[in-house]
């Protein structure tokens, strides 16, 4: 028998093949995951998943290609070993494989044709087939997880011309490669007499075990924490009665002084972060569900129950003659990922772990589909609509593009996904009951009209309505988990709660699935009167107050700040938030985070991620009897939290808080548009990045304090830095007339108008009723040349680049 020499050593290029019988019928193929040069390829006649005892083998050439004589009924194996070089076509870099980077790939015998591609993905499909799944089902199962068609799944994705599919295949290949490397290493180090073969090891870590009850439907990793989900800070006031009678507003100035009480003597108002894996298990036909095992560095361990199945939970869903109780008939499981873990997988689903350094980040926000209960619109007796919020058709990609955006965003293969909150909007009528609003202007309908011939009057039977709306599992799955697609597992998530996940809305699901901390021992209950009062008890009701989580990855400290409770207007309201000294709470939380060593380390940078923005442009109608609220309703409380004049006590007006000294950016959503705001260097303020255009209805026209159009019609698409919105405008209020900038900042920040600004363009500008921001979009943030500066690119759902911003320290400029 002949040994096949490496192609790179042969003088003549061509197809080589030889078997014991000297036949000429060949199978040609490649070893990919990038391009693997000088990988050893053989038929696995011993069935152990290696080439160790195989006398006939070949080597891949510089293009990762190989040829072998055909042999039926036997799997193909590729060994990525000491002599292999990994070549990355995208940047033309090469890496010599050694140590823990070794891995074996497999291609099941029934998948081998005239062309054979061995990869980490082919290994996953082969393992599913080893576990008894037929070929078509195995391919379909893995293709669904990757986000591509089965026709593309086992191809050489280096040659793929469709950009999104190529990116998705590469992202999944990289995740699965880490799992195979760990499994290969674990087997190599196993010296026991009962050593399991590599093939069997792959089967155990890449497939669903026979004793698994229920279907492990969704898996992901996120920044988590082990602390209580409730804030350690209880706020009282010297005159709480005055606060109740006169809710906090700018006119109250320093009239109330706050005091605090910590639940424990030395408690800090933040939690250190760690990486956690989570899984959602759907019950089987008998209603049974068990937590799966997680493969960490090639070894299986048990996941723990995070939240058990429950049904009939009281919820603030729409009331159609009876209370809306919701079901969470799924099991939520979790496991902490130890530091320095190299790989993890759950039932064959590979998990992306945090790298040593964050170099690419995807940012999304406000992703849900707007179906908003009985307040969504008012239907007259004749079936016409007389007002209310415009609804989205959740089945129309143009109306609600989150699923498409999530898939495209995943194809960028980021190191981290940031979600700015507002996940769950599915609070009202399900798709099919209403047609998406749109068409000719109609002031009573917010500038839209409804095709009333297409409207079906629902009967509101509970079994038909509540299955896909309100706040139970089905609504959560439709609004987030199913539509997140491959983005859910493509990278760890840094996710913060939005006001739609507060306790009178989707708070129960937030704590079950996505809150960073352990699920509370006393399950969060819906509280119709959740704003603090004599009945508020943190052990009984769903918490509105979550302390920040801080986690450093390389030189980047991520701070997850729960600003969902910060009110958009003065007074105490439900899901809009409260003004009862919440800015003081946030100020003290930030001060504790700012005291961390990584917050003052000049070699590091911090990003603060909150749902509501510290600085952004939004509507700013003046409150009667008060001066115009210059910061606008979506920023003023957070600006109060960090307003820190030297001569001021901690008060209603000034929280005396501070951001970490090395804060480079704040990330937020809530306002459904894109904005990039850069302040004067003298302010020391970070770059404000607003991304809230990933799914829900886009923002109506940003208004000035008068409620008139902020941008003149001729300025509709002029988003060049400095063009708008800070032009002089006459503001008429109850206390007089003044000429001010259209939207100033609060308190001492008023002197620091932005020097650079970029935004989503506006269509229909010049008229409040018709103007609306355009461009559903998401962000891709790439590190520039190993520095701490970044290229921030805005993409739409078709992967079209809309604009690019570049940072330099705490400043940013954009090309549009």
Buried (B, 14 or more C-beta within 10 A) or exposed (E): EEEBEBBEEEEEEEEBBBBEEEEEEBBBBBBBBBBBBBBBBBBBBBEBBBBEEBEBBBBBBBBBBBBBBBBEEBBBBBBBBEBBBBBBEEEEEEEEBEEBBBBBBBBBBEBBEEEBBBBBBBBBBBBBBBBEBEBEEBBBBBBBBBBBEBEBBBBBBBEBEBEBBBBBBBBBBBBBBBBBBBBBBBBEEEEEEEEBBBBBBBBBBBBBEEEBBBBBBBBBBBBBBEBBBBBBBBBEBEEBEBBEEBBBBBBBEEBBBBEBEEEEEEBBBBBEBBBBBBBBBBBEEEEEBBBBBBBBBBBBEEBEBBBEBBEEBBBBBBEBEEEBBBBBBBBBBBBBBEEEBBBBBBBBBBBBBBBEEBBBBBBBBBBBBBBBBBEBBEBEEEEBBEBBBBBBBBEEEEBBBBBBBBBBBBBBBBBBBBBBBBBBBBBBBBBEBBBBBBEEEBEBBBBBBBEEEEBEEBEBEEEEBBBBBBBBBBBBBBBBBBBBBBBBBBBBBBBBBBBBBBBBBBBBBBBBBBBBBBBBEEBBBBBEEBBBEEEBEBEEBBBBBBBBBBBBBBBBBBBBBBBBBBBBBBBBBBBBBBBBBBBBBBBBBBBBBBEBEBBEBEEBBBBBBBBBBBBBBBBBBBBEEBBBBBBBBBBBBBBBBBBBEEEBEBBBBBBBBBBBEBBBBBBBBBBBBBBBBBBBEEBEBBBBBBBBBBBBBBBBBBBBBBEEBBBEEEBBBBBEBEBBBBEEBEBEBEEEEEEBBBBBBBBBBBEBBBBBBBBBBBBBBBEBBBBBBBBBBBBBBEBEEEEBBBBBBBBBBEBEEBBBBBBBEBBBBBEB
